[in-house]
Amino acid sequence: MAAVPCLCPRPAIRIIPSIRGITDNPGIGIGGRRRQPPARPWFQASVAAALAFGAAAASRPPPSWDAWRLDHPEAVPTAYQRDGRVRLYFGEPPAEVMLEGRLQTTRDGFPAADFGLIRLQYDRSPPRRPDGSRRWRRVPVVAGETWTRLIAALDAALVPAGTNRALCFQTALGEGLVWRNPRGDIQRRWGRQPPPGVRIVRQMSLPEFGRRLAGEIRRWLEVHWPGEPTVCLVANGGSAEPFFLFVDQEQRRVLACLPPREDDPRVGHFLPATLTRDVATLVVEGHLWAFVKNPVSSAARLVDRAGETVRRLLASRLKDVAGEPPPLAPDRPGMDLESWESWLDRKTGTRREPGSVRFLVDGVRFFPVLEKRLQEARKSIRLQVGIYDNDDVAVAIADLLRDKSRTVTVQVLMDRYSSTAAHRAWSATPPPPGFRPPRSIAAYLERGSRVHVRPFLNTWGSADHTKLYLIDGRFAYVGGMNVGREYRFEWHDLMSEVRGPIVASLEREFALAWAHAGALGDLAALWRRLNSAAPPSAPEPDADQVLLRRLHTTTTSKTIHRAVREAIDRARREVFLENPYLFSNDIIVALARARHRGVDVRVVMGAKNNMAGGPASNLVVANYLLGEGVRVYFYPGMSHVKALLVDGWACWGSANFNGLSLRNNLELNLASSDPRVAGALRRDLFEPDFALAHELTRPVQVSWTDALMQNILSRL
């Protein structure tokens, strides 16, 4: 406005009418006299632009959350809670912003987890603060020095005994270490690389650490904040991005509230492009191109798929077992394992081979071992996975493979549609700031490297669900983990490191699958099969080896389903089962019948499930099993473990206990009756999970839609 008097040298009271006159009729000057058009129109345009810019700046909304937080790094929120919703206000009106989220609620009868994760939403123009409202309750906020004292108490409770012995723990924002130096001082650092002289002696996954964290926080608050039903803790995860912990002392749980990330690479997918890519994957590649190169196997898969679809559509629903389950007899002998192995030899056509097994539970234990083996590879690296994601964890593995491809053979076989769909899925924990995923992980792997990538094409809705990692023909890793952030940081899962002669058989299986996925398809697979040397007879195992059996699901072989069902039917002492997708009715009813024979039957499911309709189906199955006397546990968070222990017979791998894995997809499991393997699976997996999970003590409230979903999933 300072430039206006230059145009209108009149008293100030005349400025506004003069501007109005100029604006309404540019041919009329001051006092009504007609004048010539202004000689410098650019000057008026500049004034108008400046006024418009000022108005826009005055009404411009606050920046993104990331930008706002960088400008206000020390801001502490004001917290409110109401009916399962939370609000965090930052700043002061009219420049305040808000984060809002919905706390996890559970159904009646469902055990609440000690620890959970929720994502907050960012509101640039929040509603007025609910001060004085009866519906919203103010929540005390703990930050600053109080948070520092709490962290010191947590470190003292978690640090291993002795000096230079570190605990590696996972949080929602990454990994950290805590140890005691030679002077006795507690040290902490972020990342999993210990300083010189410090050795990691214990590792905690996110669910394990979350439960321990929740317990320590509750105990600390009971002393320092007694009587407060809910407290909000402002935490810092070791990065520029803080997070917030809502401690519900009435329900005895802690929820980590993660702030939003506007730079999340998975925001804003364009639906038409997604649909086009899916059609190209499933129709053009999965059927047209697949029929060209794999005519025989595609036709066989069509026949098999049609028969299996009819069988599942005619499958019966869950049926109650007559009578009351008898008391348990823990001292009764189990099934005859020698007779059982002979039955498997005859009925499955598989054989036992020597090898050694080491179980690796959760990504905190598996991925460091995998990365070490990849770095040490000297001849070959071969991966066969259902999902190769494009997140930061997958890209880090890809970079390692690209680097190693200069000196060793690197082959990656991935399921086409599963990997493409995973690229669009959100992970619960945020990627590193500034990370941008490649559009195609296959192209990223091959670009500028000697990595060879082949896709499994999804003919008739089939999928390659195998998880097999082979290194130098010496090490094999079999289990449930794909390559992605969920498996590294978020989900509970199981892998096994296998050595010995059985690895050669797994190498031959990969070579056949690799040939079949190539351009020559069926012809190349036939040539490979005809020219492969006959597998030698299995040697006697060494002292540190056991006998292992490979079980599969393929188009022509359903040995996993046959073995699992028969084992449960033969059980006499105990059946321990953990699986995220327990949808197969015949397996579920077999578990109930085993319990009615006096068998100790225990089933572990995840409190969360990533499949649409999976949580609803699991609740229906849990109620059914509980009613039949089976002990049902819900592991906190998502459990992706696929494991079974029946009277000393252990079976684990990639197969879920649903129709897709047992009848349709390509799957790989390992099994053994050796007491060392069964004891390790019990010690490393089942006993810790029984202790960490929440046992269901009464039926969960379900609806008819839940029953409908279970009926649908049981037929897929």
N, C-alpha and C positions, 0 to 999 in steps of 0.2 A: 504493500500500500504506500510505501514511501515514494514511489515514482509517480503516483497520481497527481500531486500538486504541480509537477513539471508540465503536465498536460493541461491543467486547469488552474491558472494563477488567480484564484478567487479565494475569498474567505473560506475557512474550513467548513462552515455550515453549508456551503454551496457544492461541496465535493460530491456527495452522493447523488443529488439531482443531476449534476452535470454528467456523471458517469452513466446514469440511467438514460439521459437524453442521447448520449453518444451511442449507447448500446442499442436503444430502440430504433433510432433513425440516424445512421451515420452521416446523412446529408444536412442535419440540423446542428448548429453550433450552440454555444452558450447564449442564453437570453433569447433563443428562438431564431437567431440570424442564420441564414443558409451559408454554409462554408464549403470549401473544396474537400474532397476525400483526403485523408492524412497522407503525407508524403512518405511516411515510414511505417507501413503496416506491420513489418516484422517486429516493431517495438511493442505494439499492442498485443501481438501474438505471444511475445515473450512474457508480457505481464499476465496474460490469461493462463499460460502454461504454468507460471510460477504459482498463481492462485490455485489452480487445479492440483498441482503437486502438493501444496500445503494442506489442502483439504483432504487429499488422499492419505497423506502422512498422518494427519490427525486421526483418521478413521482406520488406519492400517491395523490388522489384527496382530497379536503377538507372534513372534517367530515360532518355529518348530520347537518341540521339547528339547531336542539335543542342543539347538542353538540357545534356547533360553537357559538351559542348565549351565552351559559354558559361560554365559554372562553372569550367572548367579551361583557360583560353585558352593557357597556357604549357606544357601537358603535352606531353612528348616520348615517343614510343612506344618499346617494345622490340620489335624485329622478328625474325621467324623465317621460314625458307623450307624447303619440303620438296616434292619431286616436282611442281613447278609450282603449289604453293599457298603463300600468304603469310599470316602472322598478325601483327597489330600490337596489342600489349597496352598498356593505359593504366591508370594508377593502381596501387594496391597491394591485395592480398587483404585482406579479403573484398569490397572495393568496386571491384575492377578491372573494366574492360570490354575488349572486343576487336573489332577489325575484321578480317575475313577475306575473301580473294578468291582466285580461280584465275587464274594468269598465262596469257596466251595461248600456246598451243602450236600448232605447225604440223605438217602432214603431211610425211613423208619426201619430200624433193625440192622442197617449196614454199618459196620465198624468204621469210625472216622480215622483217617491216617494221622499220625503224629506230625507229619511234615508234607507240605504240598507247594506247588507253584501256580500262580495265576498271573495273567498279563493285564496291565493297567492300560486304560485308554486316555488319550490326551484331549483336553477341552480348552480351546483358546479363549472361548467366551463363556465362562462357567456361570451357573446360576448363583444367586446371592448366597453368601454363607449362611448356614442354618443356625446361627446363634439364637438361642432362646426357643428353638423349635422343640416340641415334645417328641417328635418322631426321630430326630437325629440326636445322637449322643456324642459328646466331645470325648475323644480318646487321648490319653496322655501320650506324649511323644518323648522318646529317649534318644538323645543324640549327644554329640560332643564328647566331653570328658566321661560322661556316664557310659556311653558306648565303648570308649576306650577301656574303662575298668571292666566292663562285661567281657570284652575280647580277651583281656588278660586272664580273667577267671576261666574262660573257655580253653585258652591255651594250656593253662596249668592242669586242667582236667584231661586234655587230650594228648599231651606230649608224652612220648614213650619214655620209659625209665632208662637211665644211663645218659651218657653224653654222645653227641654226634649220631644219634639214632633218630631218624625222622619218620613222621607220619605224613603220607601223601593223601590228601583229601580232595574230593570234588565238591564244588559249589555250583550254583546256577550260572555263574559267570566265568568258570574256569577252575583250574587246579591250584593247590597251594601246598606248602610244606611247613611243618612246625617241628622244632627240635630244641635240644638243650646243648649249649656250647660247653667247652671244658671248664669255664668259670661258673657254670650253673645257670646262666642267663637263658631265658627262653627266646628263641629266634623264630621269625616267620618270614617267608618270602612267597611270592606268587610264581606259578609255573611248577613243573615237576622236575626240573634239573637241579639237583642238590649242589651246594658248593663243594670244593675239594675237601675231602676228609669226612663228609657226611654221607651216611648210608641210609637208604629207605628200608625200613624194617616192617612197615605196615601200610596198607592201602585201604582207603574207604571210598566206596562208590557214593554217588549222590544220595540214593535212598538210605544207605548206612549212615553217612555223615549227617543227613537231615534229621534222622531219628535221634542220633546222639546229641546233635545241636539243640533239637527241641527240648530234650530232657534237661540239658544243662541250663538253657535259658529259663525254663519254667522254675527250676530250683533257685536260680539267682533272683528272679522276680518275686518269688514267694518271700524272700528275705528283705529285698529293697523296695518292692512295690506291693505290699500285701493288700488284699481287698480289692484290687483293680481287676475287673473282669476281662478287659482287653487293653493291651499296651502296643503302641506302634514304635518300632525300633528303626532308626535311620542308619543303615549299614552301608559299608563301602566294600565292594567285592575285589578291590585291588586294581581297578581300572578307573577311568574317568566317569564311569556310569555307576551311580549308587543304586541300591535297591532297598526295599522296605519290608520289614518283618512285622506282621500282625500276629501277636501272641494272644490266643483265646485261652485264658486260664480256666474258664468254666468247662470247655470241651477238651482241654489239655492238648492243644495242637498249635503248630506254628506254620504260617503261610508266608512264603516269600513272594512279594508282589514286585514283578519286574516291570520297569517303565517301558513305554513304547519306543520303537526305533523307526523313525521316519525313513531312514536309509536302508531298511530291511530289503534285501534284494528280491524278495518274493512278493512284494506289494505290487498290485496293479497289473495282473496278468490279463491280457486281451483275450476275451472269450472266443471270438471267431478264430483267432490264430491257434488257440488251444484245441478247439474242435477239429480244425484242419489237420493239426499234427496228429491227433488221436486217430482220425480216419485214415491218414496215411500209414500210421503204424499198424493198425489192426486190419485194415482192408487191403491196401496196396502191398505192404510188406508181408503181413501175417498170413495172407491167403493167396493173393495172385502170385507174388514172387516166390512164396514158400511152395506153392504147387508146382512151379516151374522147376525148381531145383530139388525139391523133396517130394516127388509125386507118390512114392510108395508109403513113406512114413506119414504123410499128410492124410492119405486115404485111410491108413490103419488108425490114425488118431480120430478121424471122423467116425469110423465104426465104433471104436472104443468109447468115444464121447457120447454117442447116441445111446449105446447100451447102458452106460453109467448114469446118464440122465434119467432114463426110464426107471432104473433100479432105485435111484434116490427119490424120484417122485412117488414111488410106491412104498417107500420105507415107512415103517410104523412110527408113531409118536412115542414119547416117554411113557413107560408103563410101570405102575407100582408093582413091587415084588411082594408076593403074599407072605404074611406072617411078620413077626417081630424079629429084628436082628439079634442073634445070640450074643452073649458076653464074649469079649475078646479072650484069646488064649495065647499070650505072647510067647510061651515056651513050646508051643507045638512046632514040629519040624516043618520046613518049607517044602516046596516041590522038589522032586528028584531032578537035579540039574543035569546029570549025565543023560537021563532019558529025554530031558527037554532038548538038549543039544542034538541028540540023535534025531528027534522029531524035526528040528530045524534043518538038519542036513537033508532029510528026505523030502520034506514038504515045500521048502523054499528054494532048493537047488543051489544054495550058497554054501560056502565053506569057511572054516576058521583059518586065520593067518596070524603069525606072530607079530608082535609090535609092543611098544611101550606107550603109555597114556599118561598125560598130565592135564588136569582140568584147570581152565582159566575162567573164573567167574567174573563177569562184568568187563566193560571196556577199559576200566582203569588198570586191569591186569593183562588183558589180551593185546590191546593195541601197542603198548610199549614193546612187548615181546615180538609182535609182528614187524614193527618198524626196525627192530634190531636185526631180525632175520633177513629182512629185505636189504638192509644196508650191507650185510655180510654175504649176500648171494654171490656166487662165483660162476654159475653155469646157466641157471634158468629160474624164472619166476612165472608161475601160472595161477591165475585167479579165475574161479567160476562162481559168480555171485548172482543172486536174484536182483539185487539193487546196487547200483553204483551211483551214489548221489552226486550232486554238484556243489555241496556246501563246503565250508572251510576245511573240515576234516577230510573229506573225499579229495579235495584239491591238494592237500598236503601229501596224501598217499600218492596221488597222481604225479606230483612233482618228483617224488622219490622214485617212482617207476620210470618216469621219463629220463631221469638222470642215470639210473641203472641200465636202461636199454642201450646205452653206448657200449657196454661191455658184456651184457648177458642177454639171453633171449627172454623177452617179456611178452606174454600172451594174456589177454583179458577177455573172458567170455561173460557177457552180462545179458540178463533178460531185457528185451527192448522196451516193452510197455511198462514194466514195473519200474525201471530206471527213469523213464520219461515222466511217469506219474509222480515219482518221488521228488523230481525237480520242482514240482509245484507245491509240495507240502511244506508247511511251516514246522520248524523245530521249536520245542518248548523254550530252549535257552537261546539267547541271541548270538549271532556270529560276531567276530571281531569288528570294531568300528571301521568303516570304509571298505569292508570286503564286498566284492562284486563277483557273483558266480559266473562261470562260463555257460553259455547257452546250451552247449552240447558237451558233456563230459567225454564222450567218445572222440569227438574232434579235438578236444583239448589234450587228451592222452596221446593222440597220434601226431599232432602238430609239432613239427621241429624235433621229432624223436623217432626211435625205432620200435616203439610200442605197437603191437598188433592187436586190434580190437575186432571182435566178431559178436553180433547180436544173436540171441535166441529169438526166433520169430514166433509170435503167439498164435499159432494155427488153432482154430476152434476153441479159443479162450484158454488154451494151455499156457503154462509158464514154467520156466526153469527156476525152481525155488532152491536149488542147491547152494550151499555155502562151503566152498572148498578152496583152500590156499595151499599151493605146492611150491616148495623152494628147494632147488638143487637136487631134487629126487631124494632128499634126506628128511625133510620135515613136511608134514601135512597138518593142516588145521581144519577141523570139522566141527560144525555146530550150527548156531542160529544167527550169527552176526554177519550183516552186510557191511558195505563201506559207506559210512555216513555219520553225522553228528549224533543221531539218536543212539546209535550203538556204542559210540565212544564215550558219551557223557551222560545220557539221560535214562536209557532203558536197562533193566536187569536182564542179563542174558548169559549164555554159556557157550564156551568154545573148548576144544580139546586139542592139545598138541600131541601128534602121533609120530612115532619113529619106527624104523624097522622094516622088515620085508613087505608089510602091508602097504607101505607107501608106493612101491612099484606098481601094485595093482591099481591104486588110486591114480597114478600117472597114466596108466593104460586107459582108464575110464575117461580121463580128461582128454587124451589124444583122440579118442573116438568121438566125444562130444564136439571137440574143436573141428574135426573133419566134417562132421554133419552140419555144422553151422557155416561152413564155407560155401563158396559159389557153386561147387560141384555137388554139394548136399549128399543125397543118398548114395550116389556113385562113389564119392570119396570115402564115405563111412564104410561102404561095402569093401572097397579096396583096402582100407585100413584094417578091417576085421580079418580079411583073408590073408593079409601079409604080416600080421602081427604074430610074433612067436607065441606058441602056446605057453600059458603061465606055468612056471615050474611048480612041482609039488611043494606044499608048504613045509619048510624045515621045522625042526623042533625049536621051541622058543628058548632063548637064553634065560639065565637066572633072573634078569631084571625085565623080562618080557612076559606078556600074557597072550592069550589067544583071543583075537578080535574077529567079528563077523560083519561084513558089509551087507546092509539091507537097503532096498531101493523101492521107489515108486516110479514106474515107467509105463509106456503104453501097453506093454505085454507082461509086466511083472508088478505085482502089488504085495511084495514080500513084507513091507513094513506093517501094513494093515493086518495081514495074516498072522504075523508073529506077535504083534501087540495084543490082538484079540485073544489068541490062544493062550498067551502068557497070563492074562488077567483071568481067564476061565480056569487055568490050572492053579492059580495062587492058593496057598493054604495058610500063610502066616501074615504077610503084609504086602500092600500095594501103595507105593508113593508115586504120585503123578503131578507134574507141573507143566502146564501148557496154556498159552493165552487164548487159543481158539478151540475150546472143547465143545464142538458142535455136533459131533457124530453120535447119533442116538444109540447105536449098537454098542459103542464103547462106554457110553454113560450108563446104560442099563447093565452092562457087564460089570461095571464097578459096583453097582447096587447089589447085584447077585453075589459078588464076592464078599461083600460085607455081611450078607445074610448067611454065608457059610462060616462066619466067625473070623473073617480076615480083617486085619487092621488096615482100613483104606483111608488114605489122606490125599486130598486134592488141593493144590495151590493154584490160584488164579491171580491176575493182576487187578488191583483196585481201579486201574484205568485200562482202557482198551482203545486202540487206534482204528479198529474196523467199525464201519457204520453198522449200528445195531448190535455190535459185540457186547457192550456193557449190559444191555437189556437181556440178551440171551444168557450171559453168564449168571445174572441174578436168578433167572428161572431155573437154570441147571443147578445152581447152588442150593436153592430151596428144595429141589427134588432130591439131591444127594443127601442134604441134611435130614430130610424126612426119612431116608432109608438108613440112617445111622452112620453115614460117612462123615468124617471130620473135614470141614471145608475151611481154607485159609485164604485171606486176601492180602497179597503182597502190596506194600505201599508203593504206589506208582504203577508204571507199566512193566510187567514181566513178560519177556519174549522167550523165556526158557522153554525148551522142548525136551523133557527128560522123563524117564520111567524107571522105577526100581521095583522088581517083583521077586521076592524070596531069594535075593542074591543075584538075580539077572538084571544087568543094567543096559539100558537102551537110550541113546541120545542122538541128536543131530538136527536136521532142518525141518522135519515133518511135523506139522500141526495135526491135531486129532480132529480134523474135519474132512469133508468129502473131497475138497480140492487137493489136499496133500496126500490123502490116503488112496485116492482113485484117479487123479487127473494130472497133477503137476509132476515135474521131475524132482525127486527128493533123494537125499542121501543120509542114512543113519548108520551108526556103529553100535555094536552090542557085544557084551561079554558076560560070561558066568564066573569069571575069575573073582575070588573074594577080595583081592586087592583093588580091583576096579570098582566093584560094588561098594566096598568100604569107603573108597575115596569119594565116590559120588554122594554117598550118604553124609560123609563128614564135611565135604567142601560145599555142597549145595543144599541138600534137604534139611539137615539139622539147623544150619544158620537161617534158612528161610522160614522154618517153623517158628523159630524164636523171634524173627523180625516181623513176620506177618501177623495179621489180626485174625484170630479164629472166630468164625461165625457161630454164635450161640443160640440164635433164634431166627426164624424166617424173616426175609427182607420183604418189605412191601413192594408188590409188583402189580401190573395192570394187564388188561387183555392185550394191549399193544405189545407189551414185553413178550407175552406168550406167542403172539403172532410172529414177532421177529425171531424168536427161537425156532419156531416151526419153519420159517423161511430159510434161515441159515443152516439148519440141519439137512436141508435138501440141496444145498449148493455143492 
